[in-house]
Amino acid sequence: MQLKQFLRSSSFGSCSSKRSTYSRNFDLPEDTPATEILDTGPEYVGGAMLPIFLNDLRQNSDLQDLVEVTLELDDNSIVLCSVAPTPTHNAEGNGSEEEAPNGFLARSASAASKLRRKFSWIRSPSVRSRTSAAPSEDDHFQFHNHNSNHNNTTNTAREEMKSKLKLVRSKSTAQRALGGLRFISKTTGESDTNVQWKKVEARFDALAKDGLLAREDFGDCIGMTDSKEFAVGVFDALVRRRRQKTAKITKSELHEFWLQISDQSFDARLQIFFDMADRNGDGKITRDEVQELIMLSASANKLSKLKERAAEYASLIMEELDPDDLGYIELWQLETLLLQRDNYMNYSRPLSTTSVGWSQNLGTRSKTRNLVKRASYGLKCLVLDNWQRGWILLLWVMIMAGLFTWKFLQYRRRAAFQVMGYCLTTAKGAAETLKLNMALVLLPVCRNILTWLRSTRAKLLVPFDDNINFHKIIAYAIAIGILLHAGNHLACDFPRLINSSPEKFALIASDFDNVKPTFKSLLTGIEGITGIAMVILMAIVFTLATRGFRRNVLKLPPPFNRLTGFNAFWYSHHLLAVVYVLLIVHGTFLFLVHQWWQKTTWMYISMPLLLYIAERSLRTCRSEHYTAKILKVSVLPGDVFSLTMSKPNGFKYKSGQYIFLQCPTISSFEWHPFSITSAPGDDYLSVHIRIVGDWTNELKRVLTEDDSSACEIGRAKFKERGNVDQRGLPRLLVDGPYGAAAQDYQNYDVLLLVGLGIGATPFISILKDLLNNSRSEEQLDSNTETSASDDSWTSYASSSAASSGKKKSIRTKSAHFYWVTREPGSFEWFKGVMNEVAEMDHKGLIEMHNYLTSVYEEGDARSTLITMVQALNHAKHGVDILSGTRVRTHFARPKWKEVFSKIASKHPYSTVGVFYCGLPALAKELKKLSQELTYKTSTRFDFHKEYF
């Protein structure tokens, strides 16, 4: 029993750092017979059976040999690492002192060899690899037996995986995956397939030569024009099925191929997808074949970085699907990965997935089925969404109508009406509205005043977000007023005045110094010259302000191309300063009016004009004071660069606001607006600028081409910045901040932030501000708990200081950020922010959703493998393969109705602020959904938009 005592006193430890370091002593009951232990069952394999083999060795030995056994303890197994004889100092028997140790070592080595043979099947791969480097005779002896046992175990495991696959496939959670692998479209109807085949047939007739369609034209023929390489892969797979090697097919063969790829059976589509990877047709896919298919999918979706890492992701798939390291996977294993995609996604953090938790919120109201209810619903939405704009426009129209009527009736009673008739009254009525509108058109562009008004209760009544729209509407009214006023003068009342009889002219002769004017004298007088000059200048301003000129839509030949673009729009608007001077002069020298108090032009425009002059003066003075020191310039993918600047003294802003930047090195007159991407609590100021015009191109050149500039090529890192050499760097002037719709985000319980491309910039500041506020609350809570458990005066003082400095708790409890972009490189813009949210948002306040529209939607065969790799990598490492962050990237565009419905379900009886920044097209859909869900659910959606 000496061996048994040795086992009791010896501990089994780990020989690998990857295994458990837990050690324990093994106790074997004295009265336990060997046969009883052997019959205990397989659960003792590698555990209680070990002393039995050791005891057997002891009984067959003449000496009580001692061996040292080293084991690896895993969660579910015990692995034999080594068996070695224990050192001894004394030899027993009659031999000499030299022979005794040798005999003992020989017998111990024999015992160790027997142990290794007994437990070869539980040895770890790492141990096998180590021992294989220097194989012994015993290793060769047990090699065949080991392989046989290993293969039996592997086959059993594979059969179990296959049986589990059948169960998984029958579950409801697998239905969405079974609908994937579409090679053509979402449609499932037979009629749709027939219609599509007719189009394919027509394209075949156009592309075929001598009745044969070339392999390279297969993609164009079936509708995969933008992914021809993938289409060629489909072509090759279908050809291999026919046991052929051909590069051209007939129409009948094309129709056969079409029936296969349009087959709505999941098994049929999966087989085609498998055959695309199985290049040699042996029914097995190797790692190299998986890598080739990944590269093909990455090429079809224009993902160059994914293509570069195809080998790494192929190994990841093989590691998951081929744990036994057979070197290949089969069809059913690929199906397993596809069906288990959602399970892999469940490992991702809630910041990238919308929480489910559906409630009865969506069913609180019945559907509007009849026309009366639909009309009532439409009217209600119209009123709720437009009542602010409505009363402003109604008031404005009523004032214009009143002024026009008052002036019309006033001249209707004058003697001049007998000479010039209604032409005069119409012209004078239009002139009165022109005075009003020339005054009002200045107010919507007084940004400082509007920013201040946003912080008052006036925001409840006035839609300050529509200031530019109101500015444009007034400009249209001015254009109409000019046509009525100038048109009636030139085409109607001037000819009637010139051709009037002496008797009628005598009624108004005193107004013309008793001299009947001619058409030339009317045009060359002060009134005529100033009027004509104003019409010409305003025609130039209005023309260059139209979308075709301002947005560079019109392509004019040189040198007329200088008339298009933002610069032409900006500089031409400064001509209005001359227009206002001419307007005052024109209003001073009026026909038929002689009293100063009757010349009311200056009364209309004096106050708005003074306000606007004060506004511009304030901007000029403030910009000279707010000179920003450039800390870092980061050049990012997608023609974007970020500027990190020092925050000017006294510069305060809110998240969601924007600033104007001027670079005197480029132009002393141009100011360009950019959303602030830093948070108010940051000690720096940052903006992200997309290169879309001459000024931004020049700014990038000035900032990055100088050797002494603070240019950093690569990612924007929000935490790592420092002072840089300012030699040669241009000076930047900052004007602002100015108010925007997103600055009022704290007035809502829940936020839905939607940004397209660079339109995400105003929301990055909001996310960082929410995160900073959340961390501040956590620190305050932590300080409060610490002070409660500490009775010292120091703790009391620190707690009091924290309480006194505590900010008012914000209303917003949840934020959903949806970023839709076309280029995968765009994720580099705010990678630092996404990582920061993932690390610091312990309360789960923010959910982030990235959508990449350049990748085919989930379910398309061209993105299926990318979806698998993404799900697997996210489950294994918690990192998205496209953004490089923990925020998972979705493919194609969001299903906005589902997004709104889930938010309404998750947040019943809450007010959701929907903030959108992007192109106008999507704004209509989001606005409509906001109205619809507000009516149908207990959740109220308040929509705001910004365009870039």
Secondary structure as UniProt FT lines:
FT   HELIX           2..9
FT   TURN            17..18
FT   TURN            30..31
FT   HELIX           34..38
FT   TURN            39..40
FT   HELIX           42..44
FT   TURN            45..48
FT   HELIX           49..59
FT   STRAND          67..73
FT   STRAND          78..85
FT   TURN            97..98
FT   HELIX           99..118
FT   HELIX           120..122
FT   HELIX           125..133
FT   HELIX           137..170
FT   HELIX           172..174
FT   HELIX           175..178
FT   HELIX           190..207
FT   TURN            210..211
FT   STRAND          212..214
FT   HELIX           215..217
FT   HELIX           218..222
FT   TURN            225..226
FT   HELIX           228..241
FT   TURN            242..243
FT   STRAND          248..249
FT   HELIX           251..261
FT   HELIX           266..277
FT   TURN            279..280
FT   HELIX           287..300
FT   TURN            301..302
FT   HELIX           304..308
FT   HELIX           310..321
FT   TURN            323..324
FT   HELIX           331..339
FT   HELIX           341..345
FT   TURN            346..347
FT   HELIX           350..352
FT   HELIX           361..363
FT   HELIX           371..412
FT   HELIX           416..420
FT   HELIX           422..440
FT   TURN            441..442
FT   HELIX           443..445
FT   HELIX           447..454
FT   HELIX           457..460
FT   HELIX           464..466
FT   HELIX           467..488
FT   HELIX           489..493
FT   HELIX           494..498
FT   HELIX           502..506
FT   TURN            507..508
FT   HELIX           509..512
FT   TURN            513..514
FT   HELIX           519..524
FT   HELIX           526..544
FT   HELIX           547..550
FT   TURN            551..552
FT   TURN            558..559
FT   HELIX           560..563
FT   HELIX           566..573
FT   TURN            574..575
FT   HELIX           576..588
FT   TURN            591..592
FT   HELIX           596..598
FT   HELIX           601..625
FT   STRAND          627..628
FT   STRAND          630..636
FT   TURN            637..639
FT   STRAND          640..646
FT   TURN            649..650
FT   TURN            655..656
FT   STRAND          658..662
FT   TURN            664..666
FT   STRAND          672..676
FT   TURN            680..681
FT   STRAND          684..690
FT   HELIX           694..704
FT   TURN            707..708
FT   STRAND          711..713
FT   TURN            727..728
FT   STRAND          732..738
FT   HELIX           741..747
FT   STRAND          750..756
FT   HELIX           757..760
FT   HELIX           761..788
FT   HELIX           793..804
FT   STRAND          814..821
FT   HELIX           824..828
FT   TURN            829..830
FT   HELIX           831..840
FT   TURN            842..843
FT   STRAND          846..852
FT   TURN            853..854
FT   TURN            858..859
FT   HELIX           861..877
FT   TURN            881..883
FT   STRAND          889..891
FT   HELIX           896..906
FT   TURN            908..909
FT   STRAND          911..918
FT   HELIX           920..936
FT   STRAND          940..947
//
